[in-house]
Amino acid sequence: MPTLAALDITQTFVSVHVFVIVVHVFLIAAAYLIYLERKISAYIQDRIGPNRVGFDFGLPILAPLKGMWGLGQSLADGMKFLLKEDYAPDKVDKALFTLAPMAIVIPALIGFAVIPWGGTWAMPEVDLPLIGTIGGQDVLVAGADINVGIVYLLAVASLGVYGVVLGGWASNNKYSFLGGLRATAQMLSYEIPLGTSLLCVLLLVGSLIPTDIIRHQADAGWLFLAQPLAAVVFFIAILAESNRAPFDNAEAEQELVGGYHTEYSSMRFALFFLAEYCHMLTSCSFFVLLFLGGYHLPGVPGLQPEDTAWWCFLLKFLVFFGKVLILVNIQIVLRWTLPRLRYDQVMMMAWQAVIPLSIGLLVMTAVMVFLGLDAWAPMLLANIVAFGVIMAIQPMLPKNNPNRKIPMYGSRFNPTSDEAVITAPTHAAAREDRPVQGTLPA
């Protein structure tokens, strides 16, 4: 029987290796997600996207690696960031200006530590120099095995806003400052529905431990079936927390030049860029853990919580990460499909729609759990009823149209009683719908 100290040493050994491996997987994935986003946006806009840069580096001996569908574009972008001049304006707060990129990228690279990528592994005994004999028991394939894993994820995710605020404040630029203020208000607002929808899951599971959440879904069905509305609210919240479109008001180019990172260049800007995609990966991992069963696939051997062979945890990692990549692709498609919401619309959506909905779902879940109706079928029925109630009362809510035209007496939209207003063009060329044929009669 291994001692408690031996168990701790074994788990620490595995956790350190998992953390280092997953950090590098995230960094490589973030680089190629940028490539993938450029490709997806190109297809949506009927373009080709990156298709020239391969891995030949201009050397004739590597000519077969030329092109390769543009897969070398991410490496070229990284080299560009490394070689560009790292410029800082004169009036910035140099210390905070340098600290901001680190303050946003570090939480993005440690948040996934509690995600149980490979479940439990029955590790064999291994003799290692300087360490001794380890193994011989089950270990968790995760960066950290802690009982308050969900609380850790929330705490780390909330730290990302500090990098945005510091970058906006330290830049001494009004556009950056406005971007930082917007991001602060938005991220604080959407943390409320994020936490409330998470509580809906925790009420059903009854545990903060990530492995217990996956085991509950393996036994009782994925929580996306039991809590579809909470899943939608959670997905909206992680989009807003990641500053992704249609919630990317912190860097709205049409209004704020570049937002909170307007004054940044070179690798300091690259860290902001990297943090956004790492936040996407971490938040999608969180969503998969809570609502999509983690590494679990119904009826597939090797993907059940009780499977502990070495090939099982590798297969579990591939399935888990595959689900994460599918969700990230959905976020990318949403960015290039939906228009950006205006800042007041983002805040009104949070406080007048998403937060009340999440609180209502939490009360509904608490009542269902109290009545013992916490199986997926009655919970799904309760969500359908709740959706019907929302659709029924929505037309009765007061309407506010911020884009209404204000009547100005004497204008063409509100003319005087004796005025004949013609708003259509009068010149023949302006009224012509056949630009090739010109204004000649047909």
C-alpha positions, 0 to 999 in steps of 0.5 A, a space after each residue: 500500500 503506497 504511503 500518502 507521501 508517495 501518492 503526492 509525489 506520483 500525482 505531482 510528477 504526473 501533473 507537472 508533465 501534463 501541465 508542461 505538455 498542455 501549455 505547449 499544445 495550447 501555444 501551438 493550437 493558438 498559432 494555428 487557430 489564427 491561421 484557421 480563423 483567417 482561412 474560415 473568414 476567407 471562405 465566408 467572404 469568398 476569398 482564398 486566405 493564406 496559401 503561399 507560405 510553406 516551410 521552404 524558407 527560400 532554400 532550394 533543398 526544401 522546395 517540396 515544402 513550398 506552399 503547403 496550403 499556407 501552413 507556414 503562415 503562423 510561423 511567419 507571423 511569429 517571426 514578424 512579431 519577434 523581429 519588429 521594433 518594440 516601440 513604446 510612446 514617451 508618455 506611457 507608464 513604462 512599468 504598467 505598460 510592460 506588465 499588462 501583456 503578462 497580466 493577461 497572458 499568464 491567467 490564460 496559460 494556467 486556467 486549464 490546470 484543473 481540466 481532467 484531460 485524460 481522466 484517471 490513469 492506473 500508473 505502473 511502478 517506475 524507478 526514477 533516479 533522485 526520486 525513487 519508486 513512484 506509481 502503482 496507483 491511480 493518478 489524475 491526468 491533469 495539471 492539478 488535482 484539487 478539490 475546488 477545481 471549478 472555483 480555481 477556474 473561475 478565480 483565474 478567469 476573472 484575473 484576465 480583466 486586469 491585463 486589459 485595464 492595465 494596458 488601457 490605462 498605462 497607454 496614456 491614450 484616450 482610445 485605449 482608456 475607453 477600450 479598457 473601461 468597456 472591457 472592465 464593465 463588460 467582463 464584470 457584467 457577464 461574470 454574473 450569468 457565467 457564475 449563475 449558469 455554472 451554479 445550475 450545473 453544480 446543483 445537479 452534480 453536487 460537487 466542485 470536483 471536475 472528475 465528479 462532473 464528468 462521472 455524473 454526465 457519464 451516468 446520467 447523460 450530458 448536461 447539455 440535454 438537462 440544461 440547454 438554456 444554461 448552456 446557451 447562457 454560459 456560451 454567451 458569457 464565455 464569448 463576452 469574457 473572451 472579448 470575442 465578436 459580437 462582444 469585442 467592443 474593447 477593440 472596436 476598430 471603427 470607434 477605438 482604433 485598436 482599443 486597449 492595445 492601440 499603442 502596443 507593437 511587437 511581442 507585447 502586442 503578440 501576447 495580447 493576441 495569444 491570450 485571446 486565443 488561449 482564453 478561447 481554448 480554456 473557456 471552451 474546455 470549461 464548456 466541454 467539461 460542464 455540458 458536453 461530458 468532457 472526454 466521455 462518449 456514450 457507448 465507446 470503449 476506453 472513454 468511460 471514467 472507469 477505463 484507466 489503461 494508458 491508451 485510454 487516457 491518450 484517447 480521452 485527451 484526443 476526444 476532449 481536445 477534439 470537442 474543444 476545437 469544434 467549439 472554437 470553430 463555432 466561435 470563429 464562425 460566429 465572429 464572421 457571421 454576426 455583426 458587432 453589438 453596440 456597447 450599450 446593446 451589450 450592456 443592456 443584453 447583460 442586465 436586461 436579458 441574460 442576467 435575469 434569465 440565468 437567475 430564473 434558470 437557477 431558481 428553476 433548477 433549485 426547485 427541480 432538485 428539491 423535488 427530486 426531479 433532477 434526471 435529464 428528461 424532467 430537466 429538459 421538459 422544465 427548460 422547454 417550459 421555461 423557454 415557452 414562458 420567455 417567448 410568451 412574455 417577451 412581446 409584453 415587455 416594454 420596447 426601447 428603440 435607440 435608433 428611432 428617428 427624432 422628428 425635425 420639423 422642416 426636414 425631408 422626413 418631417 416636412 412642412 404641410 405645404 412642402 413637396 419632398 422628393 427623396 429619390 435621385 432625379 438625374 437619369 444616370 443616378 436612376 439607371 440600374 444598367 451600368 454597362 448599357 448606360 442611360 440609353 432606352 432599352 
